[in-house]
Amino acid sequence: MTGKEVRLRRIFRRGRSFISALDYGGFMGPAPGIEDPGAIVRQVVDGGADAILVNPGVARSEWATYAGRCGLIIRLTGGATRYNPNMSYHALVCGVEEAVSLGADAVCIMVLVGAPEEQRMFETMAEVISQATRYGLPVLAEIIPADMNMSHDPECIAVCARVGYELGADFVKTYFTGQGFDRIVRACKIPIVIAGGPRTSDPICMAREALNAGAAGIAFGRNVFEAADPEAMARELARVVHEGGREEVAVR
């Protein structure tokens, strides 16, 4: 068993994972639900999240809340806020070595497919994968369309997922398309975790449908931290991920 496999097993419990995405503050600031980073980290960890996805500052300040209780995924890219008219480019804002020093079990990078600077983001992704490989550190590639109108288009999402696999990511985060998602999973030989996106009326149903279509897990942010009771929502999603769905997906 390699170091990478050890780290992946901290994130994927019995082949599936519920990742609580708490990195939203990196471009939206103290948005509703994440005003107190320590409080929301505690709630999702108590609710049973397998891993948290956070920016390096939160990883550094809140380590006592999550250490030894869930996996840690650190986002390496960002650098644009909601006040920037060009939010379609995500630059490298944290290095692989720093993430390792913070105890990361994996790192996450963002690529917006179809954005004017798509090529630069893929170059960043390739460099991160190369560096992370030296440390046995898994890479989560969050690859989604720059055009939100394409966020549930099966053809576009198939490209997002497959390119993540082709370029060497260990698992990929992208949107759930509903119809046709099972074909996307079959064409992508690494685990896919689905992004929650904006808050939906029934995140439990979406999670269950995605798992039944072959997703390896979920990476939900607003659907958890904007809930009336984030801990209860996290607990229910953890139950669906590990007890619901059709079959478990092996970590590759």
N, C-alpha and C positions, 0 to 999 in steps of 0.2 A: 504494500500500500504506500503510495507516494504522499508527500505533504499536501499536494493539491486535493487528493481524494479525501484525506483527513478533514481538510477545511470544508469541502463540499458536503461532507456528512454532518457537519455542524449546522449547515443551512437546510439540507434536504433530509428530513427525518422519515425513514422508510420510503425514500424515493419521492417524497412530495414536500412542498414548502409553502408556508404562509409568511410572506415577507411584508412587514409593515413599513411602507415608504414614508419616511418622515423628513425628506430632503426638500420639501416644498418651500421652506423658509429661505433657501439659498437664492431664490429669485423673487419671492413674493413677500419676504419679511415676516413679521409676526402676524400671520393670517389667523383668522378664527380657528380655534382648536389646537393651535401650536404656539400660542403666546408664551406658554411656560414649557420649554423643551423637556425639563426634567419630569414634569407631571405627565406629559403625554407618553414619554418613553416608559415610564413606570406603568401606565395604564395598559399599553399594548403588550408589554412583557408579562404583566400579571394576567392578561387575557390569553396568553399562550402563543404569541408570535414566535415562529421558528427563527426569524432573523429580523433585524431592523436595517433599513437603508437610510443613512444619514450623511450629512456633510462633516468634514473633519473637525470643525469646531464643536459640534454636538458630541461627536465621538470622544473628544478630549475632555469635555466638561462633565459628561453624564456617565462616565465609565462605571462608576460604582453601582449604578442602577441596573445595567444590563450584563456586566461581566459575569461569565459563568452561567448565565441563564438563557442566552440566545446567541445566534450568530450575528456577526457584525459585517455589514457591507458598507464601504465608504465610497461616496461619489467623488470622482476625480475631476469631473468637468462641470462647467457653469460659467460664471463671469458676466451674466446678463441679468438685469432686473426687469420688473414689469414696466419700468419707465423708459426702457430702451426700445425704440421703434424696431430695432433689428434683434429680436430674440431668437432668430433662427440659426445663430451660430453659438456653439458651446465650446469654450476654450478650456485647456488644461489648467486647473487652478490648484491641484494637489498632486504630488508625485507618488509613484508606487512605493518608494522607500519610506516616505512619511506614513503612508497607509499601513505598511508593515510595522512601523514603530508604534502605531496606535493600536495594534493587535487585530487588524482586519482579517476576516476570513475570506473576503473577496473584495474586489473593487468594481465600480460601475462607471461606464462612460456612455455618453449620449451621442447619437447620430440622428440628424433629421434628414430623412430621404427626400430628395427633391429641392432642398434648400440651395441657394446660390453657392454656399461654401461647403456643400456636402463632401467634396473631395478632401478638403482640409480636415474635416472631422473624421473621415475614414483613415487618413494618415495618422492622426492622433491615436485612433483606436489601434492601428497596427503597431505603433510604438509602445503603447501601454501593454498590449498582449506580449510583445517581445520582452519587455522588462519584467512583467509579472511572471512569465514562465521561468525566469531565473530564480525566483523566490518560491515557486510552487504555489502561486497565488491565483485562484480562479478569477476570471473576468466575466462580469455580467454586462452584455451589450444591450443598452436600451436603444432600440432602433425603431423609430416611428415616423410617419409621414410628416413633412413640414406643413402640408395642407391638411387642416383638420377635417376637411370635407372628404378626405380619402382614408380617414382613420378606421373605417370598417369595411373598406374595399378589399375583398379577398385577394385579388391579384397584387395589389400594392403591399398588403401585409405579408403575403407569401414571399415577396422580394425582400422585405425587411428581415424576416426570420431566416431565410436561406443565406442571405449575405452575411449575417452574423455567424452562422455556421461555417461558411466558406472561408471567412477571414480569420477563424481560429478562436472565437469566443467559446467559453465553456457553457454558458447558458444565455438565453436572450429574453428580453422583456419587450413585449409589443402588445398591440390591441387585439381584443377578441372580436372576430368577425361574425360569429354566429354561424350561418350557413357556410360550408366550405372549410371550416377551421380544421376539421379532421385531416383534410388533404394537406393543409399547411404543415401540420404536425408531422405527417408521414414524410414530407420532403425536407424536413429540418432534423438532422441527426444529433441535435443537442436539445436539452430540455427547454421548453418555452414556459415562461410565467407571464400571466396576462396583467397588463396595466389596468388600473381601475378607471383612470381618467376623471372627468368631472363627476360629482356625486350623482348617483343613479337612484331610482326609486326602489330597486331590489337588488342590492349587491350580492346577497346570498344566492339568489337565483342565477345571476350571471356567473358566479364562481362555480356553482354546481354544473351548469351547462358547459363551461370551459373544461372542467375536469372530465366530464363525460366525453368530450370531444378529443381528449388526449393531452390537455395542458398538464404540466408538471407542478403547477401551483399558481399562486396569485401574488401580486405586488400592489397592494391597495394603499392609497394615502388618504385622500379626502373622504372616501367612503367610510373610513374608520375615524379619523380625527375630527371630522365634522358631525359625526353621529351624536345623538343626545347623550349616549353612554358609550364612549369609545371602548372601554374595557369589555362591556357586554358584547359589542359588535365584534371585537377581536376574538372573543371566546367562541362566538357562533361561527365565525369564519374558520377558525382553527378546527372546529369540529367538522365542518363541511369538508375541508381539505383532507383531513386524516380519516374521516369515517364515511364521507359521502363519495359521490362519483362512481365511476364504473370499475376502474382498475388503477393501480398505482404504476407510476412511470419510473423506470430505473434511471438512476443518475449515471450519466455516461462520462 
